[in-house]
Amino acid sequence: MLFLPDWAPNIHPLLVHFPIALLVVAAIVDSVGMVLKKQDIWRRGAVGLYVGGALGTFAAWLAGKQAADSVFLPTDANALLTQHSDLGHYLFYFFTVYAVIRVVMYALNMDTRTLFRTLGYVTGLGGIVLLWATADHGAQLVYVYGVGVKAVPQEMVMVPAPNSDGSSSPVSNEDGGWTFKPTRASSWLDSMTTYGAVDDLQTSMKDGGERGDVLALSTNGRPVMFTFDQSMITVQVDLAMNLDDFVGTVMIVHHVIDENNYHFTSASNEEMKQGRSENGDIYLMDNKPYSPSGWHSYRVVADQIHFRAYSDQTLTVHGHGDDPGSGWVGIRLNGTGTVLLDYMQTVSLRGEGKMDMAEPKEVEMEMEMDDHDDGEDADHEH
Ligand code: HEM
């Protein structure tokens, strides 16, 4: 249909707002007129609005008939559509007749007499009840049964498949992100830039139950970080981790420039934090109590000044800060024990995917941080 936006299933949802708004305002104006009887403007206004509302029900009714033919209904929604359609018909008939009567009453000045005025007013309120029932059934069609709606897919994070060539390194996606599904204990490290106590990092493959073999990352207390050096601007990071055997903090780091300058979402057995490290000083954007147990999926979104992190698809920390520009994505461990990692993948949110890979910068491999609190004693909470 001409002028119908591509996303609209039909014109009915666009038109229904007119009768609803006009008729409700008509009833309000009429109520005021019942009190301020000497001010004719309210009476006149109510009649005009009821006429407009009746025309609106005509348009909604016409469009509704076309809508009913243009949508596919779930089985359970059929009876509801029938009721909604019946109510829509009654509503149209009712307000057409009612508007004519109100115009006639107004033209003959009958509605200055209390009896007619009151009858007209109360009948109009009855029509509003009918309007409410009609709109309620229509809204249920949409919001309970999703009729006419292109449902937003409940995006499940797909566990990436292992690399087809048998290698275990992260693989760049066409859209500017990358996928890391480890299948070997250590060869993947060669494709990462590492920082800190990398000699202390022990890696192995472990039985992850239903997840199959997963990567076990063990450290002994000194911080260690690794990044895949594909520069990203806006980024979504998805990964699944198990922290049951780890005491300390795991950071999902992004916009990494070097070992002291990066953004992060961290998870420990006590809380989840979000912030950035600037020359080694930690600035927090948000933190929430958090006590993971078993496997959890994590999603970190960094989109310009908006930073959100989810655990198992539930928003946990949400902060705002300066646009961090671009940088690398990786993981930083600061604690003792073993973190299990099933997979990790990144997506470029705004299609900066065609970017050239950034050349890794020369970075100091020495890390100054050596405590389990990750330098957060010096937190500058913002
Ligand atoms: C005349 C008064 C009517 C009113 C005020 C009305 C109101 C509504 C409302 C409020 C919705 C929900 C829209 C949304 O939230 O997106 C709706 C949906 C719907 N209505 Fe009506 N309706 C009327 C008549 C009809 C008639 C006569 C039919 C069918 C013969 C009909 C068929 C539908 C259908 C199929 C939907 C589902 C969404 C769509 O595809 O448009 N309506 N209506």
Boltz pocket constraint, residues with backbone or C-beta under 6 A from the ligand:
constraints:
  - pocket:
      binder: B
      contacts: [[A, 9], [A, 10], [A, 12], [A, 13], [A, 16], [A, 19], [A, 20], [A, 56], [A, 57], [A, 58], [A, 60], [A, 61], [A, 62], [A, 63], [A, 64], [A, 65], [A, 66], [A, 67], [A, 68], [A, 71], [A, 81], [A, 84], [A, 85], [A, 86], [A, 87], [A, 88], [A, 89], [A, 91], [A, 92], [A, 131], [A, 134], [A, 135], [A, 136], [A, 137], [A, 138], [A, 139], [A, 140], [A, 141], [A, 142], [A, 147], [A, 148]]
      max_distance: 6.0
